Amino acid sequence: MNRHQRLLNRILDGRNLANIRFADVRALLVRMGFEERIRGSHHSYRMAGVVDKVNLQPIGSDAKPYQLRELRKTLLNHDLRKV
């Protein structure tokens, strides 16, 4: 299992979303096929066939946990469980 799949499994598990590096989440989403758009500190991700837009902001070097919960909900709703 590669590091992207481990990170995806950790996000989908949803128990401990603190201390996940923003750069790792960004790399995961780009690898999954999401398109990134940056406006200031807001990073927006969209994917063809997925209605929801994912917004992420770094807080230091980590991603904000509440935004990771929203990402988790989007991934589960659209059955995106593989890298």
BALOKE-327600 format. One record per residue: residue number from 1; z, x, y of N, C-alpha, C, O, CB in turn. Coordinates in steps of 0.001 Angstrom, whole numbers, plus 500000, padded with zeros to 6 digits. Atoms other than C-alpha are relative to their C-alpha. Glycine has a CB too. Example, Ala and Ser with C-alpha at 12.3 -4.5 7.8 and 13.67 -1.06 7.14 Angstrom:
BEGIN
{1,{500000,500890,498810},{507800,512300,495500},{500000,500900,501200},{500665,501936,501181},{501246,499008,500027}} {2,{499940,499180,498810},{507140,513670,498940},{500730,499230,501090},{500899,499739,502198},{498585,500414,500462}} 
***
This chain:
BEGIN
{1,{500000,500857,498830},{500000,500000,500000},{500000,500905,501236},{500856,501780,501367},{501234,499024,499996}} {2,{500061,499152,498818},{498988,501543,503315},{500959,499511,501090},{501569,498449,500966},{498571,500047,500538}} {3,{499014,500311,498962},{501053,501527,506497},{499679,498711,500746},{500587,498007,501187},{500090,501143,500986}} {4,{500351,501246,499325},{499075,498672,508063},{500442,498784,499181},{500959,497813,499733},{498488,499944,500256}} {5,{499585,501114,500854},{499728,496402,505085},{501517,499871,499974},{502038,498756,499956},{499462,500186,498577}} {6,{498530,500051,499955},{503436,497349,505101},{500478,499356,501294},{501403,498544,501282},{500598,501416,499863}} {7,{499629,500589,498716},{503652,496479,508804},{499697,498504,500005},{500513,497708,500471},{499259,500701,501154}} {8,{500359,501414,500071},{501832,493186,508228},{501007,499237,499146},{501426,498143,499523},{498580,499830,499432}} {9,{499000,500647,500855},{504230,492330,505386},{501334,499864,500718},{502014,498849,500570},{500184,500789,498701}} {10,{498741,500059,499249},{507205,493143,507632},{499956,498898,501057},{500938,498182,501252},{500292,501357,500666}} {11,{500138,501054,498991},{505886,490853,510377},{500007,498630,499332},{500674,497712,499809},{498702,500192,500820}} {12,{500059,501287,500694},{505100,488050,507915},{501345,499613,499402},{501658,498427,499299},{498948,500044,498907}} {13,{498658,500263,500525},{508584,488389,506397},{500859,499355,501081},{501594,498406,500805},{500661,501308,499490}} {14,{499358,500633,498857},{510000,487614,509841},{501491,500195,500141},{502089,499620,501051},{499741,498596,499949}} {15,{498546,499850,499908},{513570,488739,509223},{500437,501009,501047},{501412,500768,501758},{500552,500402,498670}} {16,{499598,498967,499051},{513714,491900,511331},{498787,500419,500823},{498035,501310,500429},{500620,501223,499267}} {17,{501156,499709,499164},{511165,491962,514131},{500339,500916,501165},{499486,501175,502013},{499411,498721,500520}} {18,{499631,499048,498955},{513098,494322,516395},{499564,501396,499570},{499417,501671,498380},{501535,499960,500284}} {19,{500326,498591,500233},{512135,497982,516689},{498684,500204,499261},{498570,501105,498430},{501106,500652,499225}} {20,{501344,499787,500527},{508491,497575,515717},{499172,500575,501141},{499096,499989,502221},{499366,498663,499432}} {21,{500728,499307,498946},{506319,499987,517667},{498779,499210,500443},{498018,498696,499624},{499584,501383,499533}} {22,{501122,500713,499405},{503807,498399,520023},{498669,500605,499539},{497739,499874,499198},{500100,500030,501535}} {23,{501246,499332,500394},{501141,500995,519159},{499616,499660,498562},{498432,499540,498249},{500138,501521,500158}} {24,{500282,500353,501396},{501461,500146,515455},{499462,498576,499889},{498532,498319,499124},{501267,500151,499145}} {25,{500466,501396,500026},{501041,496400,516083},{498591,499917,500571},{497738,499206,500041},{500963,499075,500800}} {26,{501327,499974,499385},{498070,497073,518351},{498961,500510,499001},{497898,499906,498852},{500006,500883,501268}} {27,{500928,499436,500984},{496398,499246,515690},{499756,499025,498849},{498635,498915,498352},{500541,501330,499455}} {28,{500129,500987,501072},{497069,496579,513046},{499046,498879,500406},{498149,498520,499644},{501375,499418,499636}} {29,{500837,501113,499559},{495469,493794,515091},{498544,500419,500168},{497639,499673,499793},{500529,499433,501309}} {30,{501374,499511,499848},{492405,495876,515966},{499365,500205,498627},{498194,499884,498429},{499971,501323,500813}} {31,{500520,499789,501359},{492012,496820,512298},{499688,498675,499305},{498761,498602,498498},{501008,500801,499164}} {32,{500230,501312,500610},{492242,493135,511303},{498797,499290,500604},{498349,498277,500065},{501235,499131,500152}} {33,{501187,500597,499401},{489315,492339,513621},{500245,499258,501294},{499340,498593,501798},{499383,499082,499041}} {34,{499717,500630,498722},{491035,491059,516743},{499366,500821,501119},{499323,502049,501046},{501526,499854,500219}} {35,{500538,499330,498819},{489371,491869,520079},{501105,500081,501039},{501815,499105,501280},{498749,499251,500567}} {36,{498916,499758,499049},{491702,493365,522683},{499485,499895,501432},{498397,500368,501759},{500634,501383,499759}} {37,{500265,500063,498563},{491730,492566,526389},{501298,500362,500706},{502347,499794,500399},{499477,498573,500442}} {38,{498794,499526,499327},{494180,494330,528704},{499938,499620,501470},{498958,499902,502160},{500162,501532,499838}} {39,{499837,500337,498584},{495350,492964,532060},{501402,500423,500392},{502370,499711,500123},{499760,498459,500276}} {40,{498681,499484,499650},{498182,495063,533439},{500752,500384,498739},{500255,501154,497917},{500800,498964,500811}} {41,{499212,499691,501199},{500930,495212,530832},{499759,498991,498880},{500293,499152,497782},{501485,500037,500345}} {42,{500270,501018,501014},{499626,492151,528957},{498772,500389,499181},{497705,500674,499726},{499795,498615,500656}} {43,{501095,499740,500927},{497475,492805,525918},{499732,498690,499267},{500604,498176,498565},{500342,501179,498993}} {44,{500380,501256,500648},{495619,489700,524702},{499040,500300,498860},{498150,501142,498979},{499357,499015,501018}} {45,{500821,499787,501190},{494035,489511,521272},{499420,498668,499557},{500129,497667,499447},{500827,500651,498855}} {46,{500694,501181,500499},{491445,487004,520075},{499175,500411,498795},{498767,501562,498645},{499103,499355,501103}} {47,{500813,499756,501195},{489581,486673,516824},{499099,498792,499790},{499522,497653,499989},{500896,500265,498735}} {48,{500926,501086,500289},{486526,484625,515926},{500574,499137,498882},{501019,499652,497856},{498601,500550,499611}} {49,{499481,500919,500999},{487606,481541,514013},{501480,499702,500128},{502008,498855,499407},{499737,500540,498660}} {50,{498571,500228,499777},{491196,481709,515283},{500153,499407,501395},{499799,500041,502389},{500838,501333,499847}} {51,{499877,500702,498728},{491995,479208,518018},{501065,500631,500888},{500887,500726,502102},{500325,498534,499761}} {52,{498876,499469,499233},{495285,480801,519073},{499688,501386,500547},{498994,502183,499916},{501258,500050,499135}} {53,{500099,498679,499390},{495405,483774,521422},{501357,500670,499856},{502391,500031,500053},{499558,499914,501508}} {54,{498763,499243,500179},{498003,486474,520758},{500202,500874,501225},{499316,501646,501591},{499962,500861,498695}} {55,{499647,499164,498860},{499726,488068,523765},{501129,500924,499596},{502100,500498,498970},{500399,499142,501227}} {56,{498954,499024,500278},{501772,491237,523446},{500257,500831,501245},{499344,501113,502022},{499613,500906,498809}} {57,{499605,499101,498928},{503674,493354,525939},{500912,501062,499411},{501766,500762,498576},{500704,499232,501161}} {58,{499045,498983,500447},{505360,496678,525337},{501286,499922,500800},{501269,499605,501989},{499392,501401,500120}} {59,{498717,499833,499320},{509026,497053,526174},{500466,501386,499573},{501039,501556,498497},{501066,498843,499627}} {60,{499850,498611,500416},{509394,500803,526174},{498867,500309,499040},{497700,500125,499385},{501401,500262,499338}} {61,{501041,499719,500996},{507540,501855,523030},{499913,498906,498937},{499091,498998,498025},{500263,501346,499330}} {62,{499968,501073,500998},{508324,498653,521074},{499320,498738,500520},{499145,498564,501726},{501447,499687,499601}} {63,{500533,501310,499645},{506731,495209,521026},{501167,499027,500157},{502213,499194,499530},{498986,499491,498923}} {64,{498936,500981,499785},{508775,492249,522233},{500137,499108,498763},{499143,498569,498276},{499711,499142,501266}} {65,{499798,500776,501234},{510342,490422,519251},{499526,498550,500093},{498990,498025,499117},{501455,500013,499632}} {66,{500424,501403,499925},{509626,486910,520560},{498480,499895,499908},{497966,498905,499386},{500501,499348,501308}} {67,{501454,500017,500114},{505930,487778,520844},{499564,500309,498570},{498524,499829,498120},{499376,501007,500974}} {68,{500293,499756,501415},{505985,489122,517291},{500232,498736,499175},{499530,498503,498191},{500868,501155,499460}} {69,{499795,501289,500689},{507401,485751,516167},{498793,499088,500220},{498365,498392,499300},{501301,499302,500504}} {70,{501199,500794,499723},{504442,484046,517889},{498806,500529,499204},{498005,499749,498688},{499681,500011,501510}} {71,{501063,499392,500805},{502068,486508,516191},{500151,499583,498542},{499164,499242,497890},{500026,501545,500126}} {72,{499730,500394,501387},{503702,485722,512834},{499545,498568,499752},{498914,498275,498736},{501500,500143,499676}} {73,{500397,501403,500142},{503175,481998,513380},{498473,499868,499961},{497938,499106,499156},{500580,499158,501158}} {74,{501462,500035,499977},{499494,482561,514221},{499418,500527,498694},{498496,499928,498139},{499464,500817,501180}} {75,{500500,499425,501250},{498939,484768,511175},{500214,499053,498825},{499336,498917,497973},{500685,501337,499720}} {76,{499728,500933,501091},{500580,482234,508856},{499148,498740,500108},{498663,498237,499095},{501476,499626,499985}} {77,{500800,501213,499810},{498740,479244,510368},{498546,500199,499592},{497897,499261,499129},{500067,499554,501449}} {78,{501406,499728,500300},{495368,480922,509828},{499828,500808,498717},{498736,501297,498427},{499357,500739,501159}} {79,{500014,499340,501311},{496255,482527,506473},{499402,501409,500069},{498565,501783,499247},{499212,499157,499002}} {80,{500441,498610,499831},{495661,486095,507700},{501083,500904,499426},{501982,501341,500145},{499718,500341,501516}} {81,{498954,499240,500687},{497701,488037,505152},{499521,501345,499474},{500299,502075,498859},{500548,499192,498862}} {82,{500562,498727,500487},{495409,490994,504366},{499445,500795,501172},{498947,500240,502152},{498886,499752,498938}} {83,{500544,499105,498970},{494413,494003,506436},{498553,500259,499704},{497893,500988,500443},{500784,501331,500072}} 
***
